[in-house]
Structure formats: structure tokens, C-alpha cells
Amino acid sequence: MRVTGTRSAHPALIALGAVGAAGVACAMWGIGIERYLFTLREATAAALPHGSKPLRVLHISDAHMAPWQHRKQRWLASLAELEPDLVINTGDNLGHRDGLLGIRRAFDAFAGVPGVFVHGSNDVYAATARNPLRYLAGPSRMHRQPERLDTAALDAYLTDELGWRTLNNTAVRLDAAGRSIDLFGVDDAHRDWDDLDAMPAAIASLGTRDADSPLLGVTHAPYQRVLNTFTELGAEAIFGGHTHGGQVCLPGYGAIVANCDIPLKQAKGLSTWTYNGRSIPLNVSAGCGHSIYAPVRFACRPEATLLTLTARDAPAASA
């Protein structure tokens, strides 16, 4: 009796085994190594009025903190040694009902450093387990009411102990690096908590702006409606988070999901946002954390950004 097909089966099995081994290796890297490779990304953007001195902004986002995440807490605390002029926190600080314990260890070193913050949904509701394949179908939605977190305690810590100011659907003026800085921001646009209609009045309430005072926009989720409105309102730079930079990316390609409608090529890092003929710097942080139910990063290291804002060139003289 002749047996056929055995020779051709071996290469297929070998290929299948290689694919499986590669998948296991990628999972081990993303779960066991890369999610701990905390990285400071440094960049420079011309966004300030002509003649302004540079402004060093530390952009922190998406800590999703659990109390046992000591490596992340130590790394975040070490960033205070950079002595930034301003801290911008774009939300999703909490990742567990006791996450504020870890946030304290991470941020205590920033007490007295000028700062602002907005909320992400995980500053209000606890993370829940979900099928990660749902993210491939579009931005995530809340399918059941999750556990409510102690947002008031988080806000009291950030404002009363650190001295930071909230930008949830409001605007503030503060002093940083010897100058006046105007900022405005919205609550989490991913949950439709943003009130863009309130922004013009909020900015106007700050009063007359100094000629060398920049206006910065801050959002957790960088939806296009938010970015477009901020650009129209005169923001000279925008800061956002939420996307995790895709969290699990394709090497050489980048993010395959952003969990909002921002173009994937702008889901992480410094880029330029253009709307209605106006272009401004946009920095989207990939964040330094992840849901406790999705403990993985692949081709997308956890990060914070030290963004140095510099003066724009002088306008060309008219003929």
C-alpha cells in the first residue's frame, strides 16, 4: 500500500509551529517586558508667540494606576527631576478602586509644580474586562454600568495637595516659568462628557490676554470634533491622550486602532493638526499604563513626553 501526502504535511506543520512560536514570543515580550520599558519622549514644537522664551511641558497620560504597580510609580516620580515648567495630565489616572494610593506615590514629587488635568472615563469608572477584538470594530462603548471610583478624592489630591487646576469643560490662567499661561480643556469626549459649546465663554472669562501669553488646549480623547473646535478657538498647541498609541501595534506600521476617530498616523506622538486653514502642533501621548485586564504593550512603549514649546518665527514683513 502506498501512503501519499506525508511529505507535504511536514512543511505545513513546521510553518504552523513557527507561527505559534512567534505568537508566544510576541506575547511574552509584550506582557513580560515591553509594558515595563517606560520611556521619556522628548520633542520640540514652535507654538508660542514670537519672542517668547521656551516652555518645558511634561505631558503625562493614561497611568491606569493600580496600587501594586510600583515600577510605574517610581518611574513617574523620577520625572520630577526634569524640573518641568508645567505638567499637563490628560486623564485616566486610575486603574483600580485603590489606584489613588499609587497615584500619590507617583505624583507627590510634583507638589508645587504648576499643572492642569482633565478626566478620562477611568477617573470616574473602574476598568472592566472586555473582548479586545471589539476595539477592531471601532471606538469602545460602555455596555454595562461599571464600578464608580472616588473621583472626588482624586480631584482633591490633584488640586489641594499638588496645586494643579482642573480643565474639565473650563479654562484657567496660571503662572509658569515667570509668565502667564492660558489653558482650556474638556471632560472626556469618548463618553460625550465634553461641552465644546461652553469653551468660548470659558476662554473669554479669563479676560484680556497678554501678547506673549500662549493659549493651550487639553483633552483626554482627541476626537476630531474636539481638535477642530480647539483649533478654531485659537489654541496654539493641543495635548491629548486616550489612544495608548494603539497599545498593540504593527512594527514598521504603527497603530491599527486608536479607540477614537483621529487618523491612525496621528494616534501617537507630535504631529500637526490642520483645520479651516490653520495648523498647530498636536501631541498625543501613548500613555504609560494599560487596563489591568489587558496587561500588554507591543511595538508601543509606555511613555511620557517632555515637549519644549518654542517661539514661532516672526511674521514676514508686508511689501
N, C-alpha and C positions, 0 to 999 in steps of 0.2 A: 504494500500500500504506500502511495506517495503522499507526503504531507507538504502542503503548499502554504505560503503566506507567512511562515515563521521568520524569514529573513527581513521582510519589510516591517514586521511588527516591532523589531528591536529599536530601530531609529526613532519610531514614534514614541515608544516608551521612554527612551532616553531624553527626547525633546520635552515630553511631558514632565519628566522628573526634573529637568533643568529649569523649566518654568516654575515648578513648585518650589524648588530650592531658592530661586531668585526671589520669589514672593516671600518666603520665610525670612530670607536675609534682609529684604527691604523692611519687613515688619519689625524685625529685631532692631534694625538701625533706627527706624522712626520712633519706636516705643522706648527702646532702652538707651539710646544715645542722643539722637538729634534734638529731642524735646528738652534736653538739658544744656544744649550748646547756646547759651544766652549770648547775644551779640549786640554790640552797640554800633548802629549805623550812623555815620556822620555825613552830612551834606550841607551845601550852601545854596541859598536862593536869594536873588535880588528882589526884595519885596518892600523895602522901606522907602520913605520919601527921600528924595535926593539930598545928600549931605548928612544923613543920619549915621550915627555910629552903629556898628554891628550889634545884634541882639541874639544871644545864645539861648535857644529854646530846647528844653528837654521834653520830648513827646513820649508819653507813656500810655499804653493802652492794653485792654483785654488781659489783665492779670488772671482773671478767673481763679482767684486765690482760695486755696484750701489750707487749713491750719498746719498740715503736715508738710507743706511744700517749702522746706527750709532752704534748699539751694536757690530757689527763685527769690525768696525773701532776702537772703544775703546779697544776691546779685543786685536786686533793685536798690537796696540800702546803699550799696557801694557806689551807685550812680551819683549820690550826693557829693562825692569827691570831685565831680566835674565842675561844681560851683556854677550851675546854670543861672542865667538872669531870670528865667521864667520857666515854670513847669506847666505843661498842658496835658491833662489827663482826659482821654476820650472814652472813659467808661468801661463797663463790665469788669469792675474790680473784684466782685465776689463770685466764688465758685462753690460755696458751701455755706450752710447756715452759720458756721463758726468762722467764716472767712475773714471777718474783721480782725481776728487775733493775728492772722498772718499779715494782713494789710498794715497793721500797726508796726510789726517788726520791719516791714519793707519800707514804710514811708516816714517813720518817726524822725529819720535823719534829715528830712526836708522841712522840718518845722521852721517857720520864719522865711523860707524861700517863697517869693511871690508865685502864686499858682492859681489855676482855674480848672474846673471839671464839668463834665456833662454825664448824664446817666446813659448806660446801656440797659437792656432789659434784665440782665443778670446782676444789676444793682438793686433790682426790685423783686425778681422771682428767681428761685433756685433752678439750676440746670436739671433737665430730665433726660432719661435715656431715650434715644430715638434711633431709628434706622438711618445710618449715614448716607444710604443711597438716595434718600429723599432730597438731599441737597442738590443732586444732579438734575432734579426736576424743576428747580427754581428756588427763590428765597424761602426759608423755613417759615412755618406758621405755627401758632400755638393751638394745639388740638385739645388740650385739657388744661384746667387751671392748676398751675404748679404751686409749690410751697412759696409763701410770701416771706421775703427776707426783711431784716430790720434795716430798712433804708434810712430811717431817721437817725439811727446810731452811726451809720456810715457817714452821713452828711454832717452830723455833729462833730465827728472826728476830723473830717477834712476841713471844715470851716473853723471850728472853735479851737482845735488843737494845732492844726497845721497853718491856719490862716488863709486857706485857699478860698476862692469865690466860686459860687455856682453860676453856670451859664445855661441852665435849663430853661429855654424859652425866654431869655432875658439878655441884657447887656451890662457890662461893668467897665469902669475905668480904674486902673490901678497904676501904681508906680513900680517900675522895674528898671534897674541899671541906670537910675538917675533920670528917667524920663517917664512921661505919661503914655500908657498903652490902653487902647480901647479894644474891647473884645465883645463879641456877641455869639450866641450859640443856641442850639435847640436840644430838647429832650429826644429820646430815641426814635428816629424816623422809621426804624424797622418795625416798631409796634404802633406807628402812626401817632406817637405822642408829641411830635413836633408841631409847633404853632408858628408857621412861617409868616402868617398874617400879622403877628404881633411884633415882628422884627423891626419894621421901620420906626414904630413909636418907641420901641426899646432903645434903639440907637439914638433917636432924637432926644430922648430923655437925658442922655449924657451931656448935652449942651454943646457949646462951641468947641470944636476940636483944635488943638494946636497944629500948626503947619507940619511939624515934624513928628506928630503922633500917629503911629500906624493903626489900622483897623484890621483885626484878625477874626476869622470865622472858625467856629469849633462845632463839630458834630460827631456823634458816635457813628452812625451809619451813613456812609457817603452816597446816598441816593442822588440821582441826577436832579430831581426837583429841588433838593437842598443846595447842591452845588451851584445850580443855575441862579437860584434866588440870592445866595450869598454873593455871587459874582455881580449881579445887578445892584445889590445894596452897597457895593464899593469895597468889599473885603479885599485886602491886599495879599492875603495868603489864607489858605483853608487847611485845617487839620481834621483828620478823620481816622476811624479805627474799624472795628466790627468784622472786617473781611478775613482776619487771620492770615492775610496774604494768600488765601486758598488753603492753607494748612497742610494739605497733601497735594503737592504739585508735581508736574512732569519735568524732570531735569531737561534744561535747554529750551523749555517751552514756557513754564510758569504755571499760573493758577488755571484750574479748569472750572472752578466755581468761585463766586465772590459773595454769595448769600445776599446780594442786592443787585441793582441794575447798573452799577458802574461798569464801564468796559474792563474786561479782564486784564488788559495790559496795564491798567491803572489801579489794580487791586492791591498793589503794594509799592511803597517807595515814593520818591519825589517825581512828580510829573507836572504838566501844565494843563490846567483846565480852561477851556475856551468856551465862552457863551456870548452871543449877541455882540460879537466883535471885540470882546475884551478877554485877555488871557492873564491868568495869575497862577502862582505856584500852588500845588496841591500835594500835601504829604499824607499818605495813608499808611498808618503803621500796621505791620503784620502782627503786632501784639506779642506779649511774652508768655501767654498762657494758652489753655485749652480747656474744654469741658472735662470734668473728671470722668465722664462716660466715653470720652474719645481721646485718650492719652497718647497722642501721636503727632509728630511733625515729620514731614518728608519733603526734602528739597525746599524747605521754608523754615529757616531757623527762627526761634523766638527772639524778639528784638525790642529795643527802644531806639529812639532817634535823637541825636544831638544835631538840631538844624540851626545853622547860623544864618540869620536873616541879615542881608546887607542892603546898602542903598542902591536904588535904581540909578541908571545913568541920567545925566542932566538932559532935559528935553532939547531937541535940536532947535537952534535959533531960526526964527522965521525969516524968510528972504525979504 
